[in-house]
Amino acid sequence: MSNNGFQESVKSLLGIDLSKAQLAALKIYEEELLEWNERISLTAIRDEEGVRTKHFLDSLTVLLAWDRKAPPARLIDIGTGAGFPGLVLKLIWPETQITLVESVQKKADFCRHVVERLGLSKVDVLTQRAEVVGQDPDHRHGYDLAVARAVARMPILMEYLLPLVHRNGLVMAMKGESAPAETHAAANAIKVLGGQLNKLVQVELPGVVEERFIVVVKKIARTPEEYPRRTGVPTKNPLL
């Protein structure tokens, strides 16, 4: 997919035009990702078209699910990997304070490198586990939007995300075709953690046959203090 093709796909899917500066920043990001991927494994996608569609465009689909007038003031991205979707959204929402959480050191280092390379401000990269961040007073109940992409099954993911947003904040889980079934299975966990299912947004990426969804949950009540539980417990013993 050429730059023009990428711009057309963004316009067609999201109804926005990226600026020359935004396209230039994404080009640098792409080049850095492909270069680093030759040395260390950051992502399984190793070609330009795949990066543009399955990383950049996919990250931008969060805009389809964000239906509030103003961008979020504070956004946290759990398990960001090589910066998706958080760093891509930073280029669209430059005034948003972005926190990227990635427990794998080499991936967190790459995110810091891209932040420096692009000269971005108001971006923090935490090399920590989601369970630790969720109990940290600097982050707990502190965000307008918490996102995660291909991180964990829904009951686990809700325990990572819901403690991080304030009441009336949103969490978004970017999932594949299992999203409707996973969301149904997580109904009680969402309720226990203070959330309420808002909507499922179906996403169709050009040239990608796999179904994609963004599960949007609204925070309607304060998350009980015992959640998230200590590191590893949500994975071993998910809320039912």
C-alpha positions, -999 to +999 in steps of 0.1 A: +000+000+000+015+033-011+013+065+009-015+077-013-032+043-009-029+045+029-042+081+029-072+069+008-079+040+031-078+063+062-102+087+044-125+059+033-126+042+067-124+071+091-134+101+072-103+121+080-073+134+060-039+129+075-016+159+073+018+158+055+034+160+090+014+130+102+022+110+072+059+118+075+059+108+112+042+075+103+068+069+076+096+074+101+078+051+126+074+024+099+111+026+089+122+023+126+099-006+132+111-025+101+148-018+110+144-029+146+125-060+136+156-072+117+175-072+149+149-081+176+114-095+173+090-067+179+061-078+157+053-107+134+044-082+106+076-074+087+064-057+054+054-022+047+018-030+036+012-051+066+025-024+089+003+003+073-028-018+073-026-042+103-008-018+127-013+018+117-048+017+101-060-008+127-048+014+155-066+044+140-099+025+141-102+035+178-115+067+163-146+048+151-154+039+186-146+072+203-178+092+199-171+121+223-166+156+210-132+162+224-102+138+224-094+121+257-072+142+280-055+111+293-052+077+275-034+046+287-025+017+264-020-017+281+004-042+265+012-017+238+040-039+222+057-017+196+033+012+204-001+001+190-025+017+192-012+043+216+016+059+197-004+061+164-032+077+183-008+103+197-002+115+162-039+122+158-045+135+193-013+155+199-026+172+231-036+139+248-013+126+276-004+091+266+008+063+289+022+032+272+025+001+294+047-027+282+063-053+304+088-066+278+119-044+280+129-045+244+095-034+232+093-006+258+128+005+247+116+007+211+086+028+221+109+052+240+131+054+209+102+063+186+089+089+211+124+105+210+128+101+172+095+118+165+100+145+192+068+137+210+058+152+243+034+141+269+041+104+264+052+081+293+064+045+287+062+022+317+080-011+318+056-027+342+028-052+345-008-040+342-017-053+376+010-031+392-001+000+373-037-006+381-030-004+419-007+027+415-025+059+428-008+079+400-028+058+374-058+042+391-091+059+382-070+085+363-078+080+326-105+090+302-097+060+279-079+027+284-072+006+254-056-028+247-050-046+215-047-084+213-035-087+249-057-112+268-092-127+269-120-103+279-124-112+316-087-108+322-085-076+301-114-060+320-095-065+352-065-048+336-084-019+321-114-009+342-094+001+373-075+026+353-104+048+341-125+072+361-163+070+363-178+078+329-144+068+313-143+042+285-123+011+280-118-004+245-107-039+238-095-045+202-104-081+194-108-106+166-138-127+156-141-141+192-151-107+205-189-113+208-185-146+226-157-133+248-178-103+257-208-124+267-185-146+289-171-115+306-205-100+315-202-106+352-165-095+354-175-062+337-202-057+363-180-066+393-153-042+381-177-013+377-183-014+340-213-016+316-211-028+280-216+002+257-212-013+222-194-036+199-180-018+168-173-040+138-142-030+119-133-040+083-098-033+072-090-033+034-076-066+022-080-082+056-106-111+058-105-117+095-133-101+115-123-074+139-142-057+167-137-030+193-155-038+225-164-005+243-172-006+280-182+024+300-172+028+337-203+035+357-191+026+393-158+027+412-138-005+409-135-024+442-101-018+458-090-055+455-089-053+417-067-058+399-054-086+419-016-093+423+005-100+392-004-132+374-037-139+393-061-125+367-046-148+341-045-179+363-079-173+379-101-150+356-132-134+370-163-154+360 
